Amino acid sequence: KRQINAEYMGIYKDYQIQRWINHKKGRVQDVVSTVNNQPLNERRLVEVLNNPTRRSLALNELNLGVLNIVHPKDTKKAIVYVNTRLKAPVFEVEVATDGFLMFMYYLKHYLEDKIGDDIKVDLVVDLIDSQFPSLSELFAQGRMFGTIVGRSFPGTFNDICMCCTWGTWARKTVSTLAQSCGLSIYFLRPENLITKFGAPFMPSAIGGTYPLNDQPKAGSAVDSYFTAVDFYTPMYSAL
């Protein structure tokens, strides 16, 4: 860790480096390679921000309301709630990847600003009334998750909690995919989610009390953030 900090001090926060070390189980060369690969996501983000068409498509995707930060007032805990009822009828992998990339960089900023550094959140995926996606879409989402979360944001999520009525085969397929990303996955009913997280952290769609409809859509929040800041990193500028 001292070796990596000495090389990248001032570029990435200490807790980020520690998460990369944990994710790669302390293998120095793997950690260094991961840090050196950060410009892959940074470059893509800058390209999206500077391309009006790609930026608009990604923000429109986020404004569908699929990805949501649930953070009750005056609490030091948050979750990311995924409402699959609102997902686009057709999965466009490039648009979805651009949108998810923007969301993850915004989520990092939000957690640091509102709660503090090194905050982990749970990912709650609401799949009630949603059909099992095609295998091509499922694996595309898995690759997207791996290249964004696995590369740049490991340790952000504690676990994935899925609320669904899928059968055994579907659950096993998704569990295997999650494990490949280094995550544990749990299948819970709405009442179990209320018990686990508490009603204030669950939207009304699952039987909770969090006023999700009163919050700005993710696309609006992300756009406001990136309009106010100039996304720039020494790593990216050195390319």
N, C-alpha and C positions, 0 to 999 in steps of 0.2 A: 504493500500500500504506500509506503514512503517513496518507493521508486516511482510509482505512477503519479503520486501527488506532486513530486518534484518536477515531473515533465509537463503535467497538465494543470498545475496550480493556476487559478485565475480564469480557467476556461470552464471547468465543470465543478459542481459543488462536491464537498467531501462525501456526503451521503450518496450521491449518484455513483461515485467511484466505488464506494463500499458495496453498493448494490450490484455493480458489474462484477466485482470480486466474488461476491456470494453466488451470483448467477453462474459464473464459470468455475466455481468451486476452488478458487484460489490459484488456478493455473495461470501463471504470469503472462505467458505469451498469448493465451486466449483472451485475457483481459486487455492487453495492449492492442491486440487485433480488433477487439470490439470497440475500444475507444477510437482507434484510427478509422473505424468504419462509420463513425457518427456523421461525417459529411454526406453519407449516402442519403440519410433522412433529412439532414439539414438542407442539402442542395435541393431535394424535392420540395421541401416546404417553401423555400425562397422562390422556386420556379412557379409554384401554385400562387403565392402571394403576388407575384409580378405578372401573372397572366390573367387578365380580367375574365376570360371565358372559363378557365379552369377554376378560378376562385369563386365565381358566381355559381357554377354547378355544384361545387363542394359545399358552399354555404346553403344552397337550396336543399341539398341532401340533409344537412344537419338541421335545417329548419323544419323538416318533416316531424321532428320530435322523437326520434328513435333513441338518441343518446341524451341523457339528462344527469346533471349533478344534483343529488339530493343532499342538502345541507341545512337542517333545521337551525333557526336562529339561535345564537348563543350556545352552540354546541361545538365540540372539538372532534366531531366525527362526521364523515360523509360517505355516501355510497354512489356508485354510478348505476343508474337504472336504465335498462334497455327495453323499450317498448316495441316489440316486433310487430304489433298490430299496425304500426304506422310506417313500416318500411316500404321503400319504393317497390312497385309491382315487378319491376325487372331489376335484377342485381347487376349494376354496372361496376365492374371491379375497379377500374381506374378512378372513377368518381368517388366510389366508396372509400378507396384507399386515400385519396387526397383529403376527403372530409375527416376520416378517422385520424390521419396524421395531424391535421390542424387541431382537432379536438384534444389529442393527447398532449401536445405542447401547451395548449391552453389549460388543460387539467393540471399539469405540473405547476404552472403559474398560479392557478386558483388556490390549490392546496397550500403552496408556500405562502401566499399572500393572506389567506383567510384563516389558516390553521397553524402552519409551520412547516419546517423542513422534515423530510423523512416520514411523511404521513402515508399510510397505506389505507386503501379503501377496498370494500367488497364490490364485486360486479354482480348485479342482480339482473338476470335476463328473463323477462316476462314473455313466455311462449304460449300462454293460454290462448286458445282459438287460432293458433298459428300452425300451419302445416310444416312437416319436416322438409327442410330445404333439399334441393337436388344435391347429389354427391359432389358435382362440379362446383356448385356454390359453396358447399360446406368446406371443401378443401381450399377454395380460393379465399374464404374468410380466415381459415386457419393460417394460410401463408401470409395474409395481410397482418394478422395478429402477431405472428412470429417476427416478421421483418420490422414491425413498428414497436410493439411492446417488448419482444424478446431482445431486440437490438438496442433500443434507446431507453426503454422504461421498465426494465425488470424490477420486480419488487413493488410495483405500484399497487397491484391487486393482491389481496390476501387469498381469496378463493373466488370461484365462479359459482353462483347459486342460480340454478335454473328452475323456473316455475312452469311446469308443463304436464301434459298427460300422455307423453310419448311411451311407446312400448320398450321392452327390454333391448331389442336390437338397436334401436335409435339411440337409446341412452348409452349403450356400450360404445357405439361409434363415436359419439361426441366426447365421451370420457377419454377414449384413447387419443383423440386429437388434442384435447386439453393437456393431457400428460406430456405429449410431445413438446408443448410450450412451457413445461415446467409448472403447470397449475393443477390444483385439485378441483374437482367439480362435484357439486352436490345437487340432487334433485329434490326440491321441496314444494309442498303445497302452499297456497296463499296463507293459510293459518299458521303454518310452520315458519314462514318468513316473518309474520307479525311477532311470533314468539321469539325468534332469533334476534331481530333488529329493533322491534318496538314499532307501534303504530305511527309515531311521528316521523319515522324514516321510510314509510311505505306510502305510495300514492293511493288514491281512492280506488283505482283499477284493481288493486290487490287487497283492498279492504282497510287501508291505512288512512291517515289523516293529513299527510303532507300535501300542501296546496300546489301541486305541480303545475296546474293550469295558470296559476298566478305568476309563474316564473318566466323570464324571457327564454325564447327558444335558443338552443345551443348555437345555431348559426349566427344569430344576432349578437350573442355574447362573445363568440369567437371573433366575429368581424370587428366589433368594437375594440377588443383587445389588440388585435393586430393592426388596426388603424391607428391606435394610440402609441404603439411601440414600433421601433425599427428593428425587426428581427435580424440579428447580426451576431456572429460568434467568431472568435479568433480562428477556430478550426476551419470554418467555412472560408474566411477571407484568405487563408493561407493556400487555398487550392490554386 
